[in-house]
Amino acid sequence: MWKRIVALTAKEFLAILKDKKSRYSIIFPPIVQMLIFGYAATYDLTNVPYAVYNEDTGEVSRDLLSRFQGSDCFEEVARITHEAEVAPLVDRKKVLMVIHIDPRFTRDIMSGRTGKVQIIVDGRNSNTALLTLGYLRDIVTKFNEEWSEGHGGGGYPAEIVTRAWFNPNLLSRWFMVPGVVGQLTLVVTLMVTAMSVAREREEGTFDQLLVTPFRPAEILVGKALPGFIIGLGEATVIVLVAVFWFRVPLLGSLFTLYTGLVLFIFSAIGVGLMISALSVTMQQALLGAFLFLVPAVILSGFNTPIANMPEVVQYLTYLNPVRYLMIILRGVFLEQTPFRLLVSQFWPLAVIGAVTLTAAASLFRRRMY
């Protein structure tokens, strides 16, 4: 029995090593994915952009702000003088937080009272917001300890008052669930389309398809349509679960949401058909889909901010359709972002879909003839 098992194992190794595509799939994908995980999947925050709204001219407020300026975790990008300037900076993601110091801050502390510091934080990414608040509390706690030691006082001279926008309670579910809509839609659509032609080849029915009166374009549409219907249906079910089961607020319009989903599904279908056209077996199709899925998820901003990634990796994310869908989903769900403000995310999805579908059609036609 063991001899047969060893012989069968040796045969499988030989079959894999003889196939050039199988050798490539075994060696290169783990290396690429390891590099992506190592550089992109990080929870460390560096150079968090923030703005300062300092209504106090005293030395104590300047001392506190200097601690943020000397930290590697924070980067001051704006000084504002009016409350009306806060909202545009946060809405456009120019800053992750605004430090607002009360006009009586120095006077209160010098008089032995507690000075108020308001922190306005962008709560759309609850993980990042919580990490930012953790770093900020460390700085303020150290300031309080040093001030108390140097002036013989007790208690806490500075008090943080936090206000989170778009996600007031910083619930991670509100941040994660809209992203899951995109991830599951990608997985289902990609798997259905990636295995469509490969299954025909493996089952021996692809040759029968070639002798039918169908033109290549008609066959391609026939292969793409099930993926589109299944992907859109899957997305609809997940949106309903997110809203009615998980109670995630859907503040934006359904038209804006489904415009993004339709464009994204076309992009996913194009990638899936390209994989399917290049694959001879279903195993190769699965490996190809996996090779695309893992980097696409990591580079999408689904769990870790794209801004934290190295600059080279950030440029790579512009080729990833999931990146744009994450912005659309979270914008529609949490921010009530109107259609016109998401056009900058729609057109890259349309371009990616057109390029991948055209490439898939070319590969499909070449493999047929």
N, C-alpha and C positions, 0 to 999 in steps of 0.2 A: 504494500500500500504506500509506504513512504517513498519507495523508488518512483512510483507513478506520480506522486505529489511533487517530488523534486524535478522530475522530467517535465511536468506541466509548468512548474514555476520557471524553469530554464527556458522553455518555449516562449512563455509570455515576455520574459526579459528580452529575448532575441527579437520578438515581434516589435516590441517597443523601441529597442535600440536601432533596428533596421529602418524604421520609419523616421524620416527627417523631421516631420512636424511633431511627432511624439517626443523626440529628443529635445527639440526646441521648447516644447511645453513643459518638460520636466526641469530643464536647467534655467531658462531665463525668467519665467514668471515669478518664481520665488525670490530671485535676486531683485527684480524690479519692485515687487510688492514690499520686500523688506526695506528698501530704500525709501519708498513712499511712506510706509508706516513710521520709519525712524525719523523722517524729517517733518511729515505733515501731521501725524497724530500726536499732538502735544497739548497739554493743558497749561503749560507755562505761559504766563503773560509777560510780555516785554513791550516797552514803548506804548503803553496805553494812552491814546490821545485824550486830553482833557482841556477844558477851558476854565478860566478863573473869573469869577464875578465877585470882586473884593470891594465891599462898601466901607471898609474900615481902613484908615490911613495909619494906624498905629504900628509900633514895632513888633508887637506880639503876633499880629496876623502875618507880617512879613517873615517872621521867624518860622511860623508854621508852614507857609507856602514854600520857603526855601528847602524844606525837607522833601517836598514832592519833586522840586526841581533837581535835587541831588540824587534822586532814586533812579535806578535802571528800569524800574517797572513802569514809570510814568513819563509822558512827554507832553509838555504844555504846548498847545497849538494855537490858542487864542486867548486874548484878554477882552472881556466885554464890560460895558458900562451901563447897560440897560437890561431889564428883565425880558424885554421883547426879543433880544438877541439869543436867548437860550433855546427856544423851540426850533428855529431853523437849523442850528448846529446839530442838535440831537436827531431831528427828523431826517436829515441828509447823511447821517452817520459820519459827520466830520469829527465828532467827539463821542467818547463812550461815557463820559461823565462831566458834570459841571460842579465846581467847588464854589459855593456861595457863602461868603463870610459876612456875618451880621455887622451893621455899622457900629454897634456898641461892643464889638468883640474885645478889643484891647481894654476899653474902660471897665467892662464887666470883670475881666480876669484880674486886672490890677486892683479892683475893689474887693476881690475875694469871691466873686460870684462866678457862675459857669458861663463861658462864652459859647454861643451857638454857631455851628458850622453845618449848613445844609448841603447834602450831596444829592444831586439829581443824576440818576444813572439810567442808561438805556437798558430796559429789561427785556428786550426782544430775545436776546440770548441769555437765558437765566443762568447758565453755567458760568459764562464769562462775567456776568454782573456780580455773582456771588464771590467769584475769585477776586475781582477788583475790590469789592467791599472788604474782603479779608485782608488784602495788602494795605488798603487805606486805614483800616482799624489798627493795624500794627504800627503805622507811622504816627497816628494820633495818640495811641497808647504810650509810645516811647516819648512823645512830646510832653504828655501829661506827667509821666514819671520824672523826666528831667526838670520840668518846671517846678514840680512840687519839691524835689530835692534842693534845687537852687534857691527857692524862695521860702522854704520852711513851711509850706502849706500842705494841706491834705485834700483828699477827694480828687475830682477830675476837673481841671480848669476848662478843658474843651469838651463839648458834647456834640456827637454826630447825630444829625437828623436826616434820615434817608428817605428819598422819594423815588420810586421806580416808575418809569413810564412804559406804556404798552403792555406791561405784565406786572401789575401793582404788587401782587403777592410773591413774585419771582417763582412761580410754579414751573418746575422743569417740564411737566407734562404739556403745558401750553407751547413750549419751545420744541419738544421732541415729536409730538404727535403729528403736526403738519408736515414735518420732514419725513415721517414714516409713510405718509401718503405717496410721496415721490419715490421713496426707495422700493416699496412693494410694487408700485406701478412699473418701475424699471425692471425689476426681477421677472415679473410675469410676462411683460411684453417681450423682453429680450429672449427669454427661454422659449416662448412659443415660436418666434420668428427664426431664432438661431438654429433650431432643430428641424424646421420644416423641410428644407431641401435635403439636408443630411439624412433625414429619416427615409425620404424617397430613394436616395442612393443606396442606403443600407438594406432596405427591403427589396430592392431590385425593380421598383416600379417607376424609377425616373426615366428609364429608356422607353417605357410605354408612354410616358407623358410627351416624349419628344416626337412621337409619330402621330400625335393628335393634331387637329387643325389649329390648335391654339398658338398664337404668336407669343414670343418671349415676354412682351410687355403684359399680355393678358395673364400669363402664368405668374408673373411677378406680383401683379395686383391681387390675384387669387391667393397667393401666399401671404401677402401683407394684410389683407382685409381681416382675417380672423384675429391676428395680433392686435389690430386697431380696436376691434369690437371688444375683445376680451380685456385689453388694457384699459379702455375707457370705462367698461363695466366694473372692473376691479377698483379703479380710482373712485368711482361713484360710491361703491359700497364702503370703502375706507373713509371717505369724507363723511358719509352718514354716521358711521361708527364714531368718528372723531367728535362730531357735533353732538349727537344724541346720547352716546354712551360715556365718552370721556369729558363731555361738557366743555370742549374747547370752543371759544367764541369765534364764529365766522362773521366778521364785521364787514367785509368787502362784498362785491357783487359776484354772483355766480357766473355771469358772462365773462368777467375778467379772469376768474379762476379757470373756467373751462377753455378759454382761449390759450392760456398757458399750458394746460394739460394736453390739449390736442396737438399743439406744436411740439411739445416734448415727446409725445407718443410717436409722432412721425419721425423724430430724431432717433428714438430707440428702435423703431422698426428698421430704419436705414442701417443702423449698426448691426442689428440682428441678422438682416438679410446679407450683409457683407460677410459676416462670420459663417453663415450657412452656405453661401456660394463658395467659400474657400475650404469648407470642411467636406471630407469624404465620408466620415462616419459620425454617428451621434456622439461618440466619445470625444472626438475632436471638436465638435460643436459645443459640447459642455465645457471643455477646457478653454475654448476661445471666449465663451460667455463669462466664465469665471475670471479670466485674465482681464476682461474689461470691467466687470462688476466691482471688484475690490478697489482698484484705483479710483473708479468713478465715485464710489461712496466716500472714500477717504478725502478726495479732493473737492468734495461738494460743499463743504462747510456744514454738513449735517450735524456733526458733533463737536468739532473743533474749529475755531475761527480761521478763515483763510488768511486774515491779516497776521496771524501768528506764524505762518509758514514762511520758509525762505523765499526771497524775491523770485528766484528762478521757478520754483514750484508754483508760486502765485500766477505767473504767466501761463503755466501749463493748464491751470484751472479754466482758462478762457476757452479751451477746446472741449470742456466737459459740459454736456447739456444739463446734467443734474445740478450744477452750480446755479444756473439761471432759474431752474424750477424751484430750488430752495428759497431764493429771494422772492419769487412770485407767491409761493404758498404762504410763507410767513408774513409777507406784506398784506395779502388778502385776508388771512385769518386774523392777525393781531393788530394791524395798523390801519385797516380800511383803505389801503392804497388804491387810488383811482386808476383806470385803464391807462390814461395818458402818461402817468408817471412810471408805468411798467413797460412802455414801448421799448425802452433800452434793453429790456430782458427778452422781449418777444422776438425782435429781429435777429439776434444771434441764434436763437432756437430755430427760426425759419431757415437761416443760412446753413446751419449744421444739418438740418433735415434734408434740405435740397442737395447738399454735397454728398451725404451718405446714401441717399436713395439713388442718386445718379451713379455713384460708384458701384452700388449694389447691382443696378441694372446692367452696367458695363461688364462687371464680373460674371453675372448670371448669363448674359448673352455669349460671353467668351467661353464659358464652361459648357454651354449647350452645343456650340459649333466647333 
